[in-house]
Amino acid sequence: MYVGAAGMAAQQSGLEAVANNLANMNTPAYKRSQAVFDDLVYRETARQMPAQGEAAGSVMQGLGSRLSAVEKVFSQGDLRPSESDFDVAINGDGFVAIGNPDGSQLYSRLGALRVSEDGLLQLRSGQTLEPAITLPRDTRKLIVAEDGRVSAQTADGSTLEVGRIELAMFNNPSALKPMGEGLYQATEQSGAAQMGRVGEEGRGKLAQKYLEGSNVKMADELVNMMLAQRAFEANSRIIQAADEMQSIVNNLRRG
């Protein structure tokens, strides 16, 4: 019974990951979550009598499964054209460093940008890009080159380069901790951020007037949902069968 219950709990967690993927199917730059399962400890249930000339063995029985981790899959999402100069997507690998108000360092796949009251280039959620990029007050047009150079076209028609966007790489990006709003935090498993110029050492390039779509594929998620549902039902049948067997044993009478 407990083995079946452990299996049901694991499949429930997997189904929650699928549900979150489907809920964010149209969220820009969302990366799908993938549930990873581990088998639980084993216990020795019987000793095998060795045949002549053979070593003694044992019968090991597993105690079910558990959810090991919910990892992010950072495959590229489709680039969708936009009409705004402040929509910037990363075409390839890499993350933009973001300064959090509490002083911590976060990372993002870019998206819709805005300008703060102080002229700082920020995410739409209010976090400032790092290194900071400040636009002149009379900026009329933002220009982001594919190599990360950021320029501002002022009211008099002149173009001024105001900074450069850099990208961070991680040894194990799937271990980044999701913080919500498309933001991620480095962990010991992900490794430290390796900052560098856009387009260098495997880093992607920037695409202005584009937004990266989510990498969720509905067909795959529906298949995963059905597999989780069937596995959940099978584990529930195990509990039902074990209960029926115990009921038969309890109702035995001597003849």
N, C-alpha and C positions, 0 to 999 in steps of 0.2 A: 504493500500500500504506500509506504513512504517513498519508494522508488518512483512510483507513478505520480505521487504528489510533487516530487522534485522535478519530474519532467514537465508537469503542467505549469509549474511556476516559471521554468525556463522558457517554455513556449509563449507564455503570457508576456514576458519581457521582450521576446523577439517580435511579437505582434505589436507591442507598443512602439518599437523602433520603426516598423513598417508604417504604422498609423502616422507617426511624426513625419516620415518621408512624404507620404501622400498629402498631408496637410500643408507641406511647404513646397509642393511641386512647382508653384508659380512664384516662389520667393527668389528674388535676384541673388545670384552667387551662393545659393544654399547648396551644401554638400550632404549627400545622403549618408545616413547612419547604417552601420552593419553590425548586427549582433554576433558575438563570438561565444561559443559554448565550450565548456570543459566537462569531462567526466569526473565524477566524485571519487572518493577513496574506495579502495577495495578491501574486502575482508575474506579471510580464509573460512570456508564453510565445510570442507571435508579434506581428509588425507587420502591420497590415492595409494593403494597397495602396489608396490613396484613389482614388475615381473622379474624373473631371474636375470641377473646381470644389468638391471636398470636402476637408476636412482629414484628415490621416493619423490613423489610430486604432491601437489595440493590443488584444490578446486577454489578459485578466487571468484567472488561475486561482487559486481559493482553496485554502488548505492545511488545511482541516478546521475543526473547532470545538473549543471548550474550555469548561469550567465557569467562568463568570464569578463567581457568588456563590450562596450558599444563604441566601435571605432568609426571615424569619419573616412569616407572615400573621396579623395581630392582629385578625381578625374575632371577634365575640362568640361564645363557646361557650354551650351550653344551661345554664341554672341548675337544679341538682338539689337538692331539699329535703333537709335534714339535721335531726337531732334535737339537735345540739350547739350551745350558745350560742357556742362558740369557732370555729364555721365561718362565715366571712364572705366573700362574693363581691362583685366589682365589676360592677355592671350598667351597662355603657357603657365609654367610653374612660378611660384613666388607669392609673397604676402607683403603688404605695406605695413610698416610699423605705425602704431597709433599710441598717442599719449593719453592715458586714462586720468581723469581728475584726481584720483587718489594716489597718483604717482607711479602706478604699475604700468608695465609695458604690455600692450595687446597688439594683435595682428589681424589684418582684414584683407579680403580679396577685392577691395575698392568697391565701386558702385556709384551711387548718386552722391555728388559733393555739393558743398555750399561754402559761402564766405561768411565768417563771423563779423561782429561789429568792429573788431580790431584788424580786419583784413586777412585773417588767417584762413588757410584752406582747410576745411574740415569734412568729415563724413556728415551725412544728413542727420545722424543721431547725436552730433555735437562733439565728437572726439577729434582732436587736432592731429594732422599728419606729422610724422617725424622723419627726417628733419623738417622743422617748421618752414612753411612757404607763405610769405606775406604778399598780398596783391596791393597795388596802389589804389588809392580811393577813387581815382577817375578811370578805373578799368572798365572797358566796354566789352571786351571779349577775352575769354580764356583760351589759350592754345596749349595743348599737351601733345608733345611729339612722342612717337612710338619708342624712342630711346629714353624717355622719362623727363626730358627738358620741359619746364613749364614757363610759358611766356604770357605776358599781359599786353593787350592792345589798348592804349589809353585814348582819351578823348581827342587828342590832337592827331591821331592816326599812327603814332609811332608804336613800335613793338619792343618791349623790354623783357629780357629773360630774368625771371625772379627766383628761380630755384630748380631743383632737380628731384624727382621722385626716385627713391631707391627701393629695392625689393629684398626681402629676407628669405632665406632658404633654410630648411631643417632636414636633419638626417632621417627623421622619422615623423613626417607631418601627420600621419594618422593618429599619433599619440597626443596631438594638441588638445587642450581642454576647451570645449566650446563654452562660451560665456553668454550666448544669446546676441541678437541683433547683428549676426554675421561676424562676431568678434571671437578670437581665439587667444589662449594664453599658453606660453611655453611650459613644458613639464620636463622632469628629469628624463622621461622616456623619449620625448621628442628631440631633446638636445637643445643647445643654445642657438639663437638666431644667427645666421651668417649673412650680414648685410653686404650688398654689392650693387653695382650699376645694372640698370635694366638691360636685358639682352645678353649679359655676360655670364659665363660659367653655368649654362643651363637655365638661366632665368628667362621668363617670358618677356613679351613686349606689351606696350600699352596701346589701347585702342580707344580714342576719343569718340564720343557720340555713339557708344555701344554700352550695353549692359550685359553682363554674363548671366545667363539663365541657370536654373538649378540643374544638377546632373541626375535628377530622379527620372527614371523611365517607368511609366505607369504599368506597362505589361509585366516588367520584371517584379515590381512591387506586388501586383495582384497575384502573380505566381507564388511569391514568398508568403503572401497572406494566406493563400489556400494551403500551402505546405504546413505553415504553423498551425492552422486550424485543424487539419487532419492529424497532425502529431498530437495536438492537445486532446482531440477526441480519442485517439488510440490510448493515450495515457489514462484518460478517464475510464476507458473500458477495462484497463488493467486493474484499477481500484475496484470497479464493479465486480470483475471476475474474482478478485481476491476476497471480497466481501461475501460473495455467493459460496465460495469454497469454505470459508470459515463458518458460514451458516449451516452448511451441510454437516461439517464436523461436529458442531455444537448440538445438532439435532439427532446424532446417532444414538440408537438404543441397543442394548444387548438383547439378543434373541433368546 
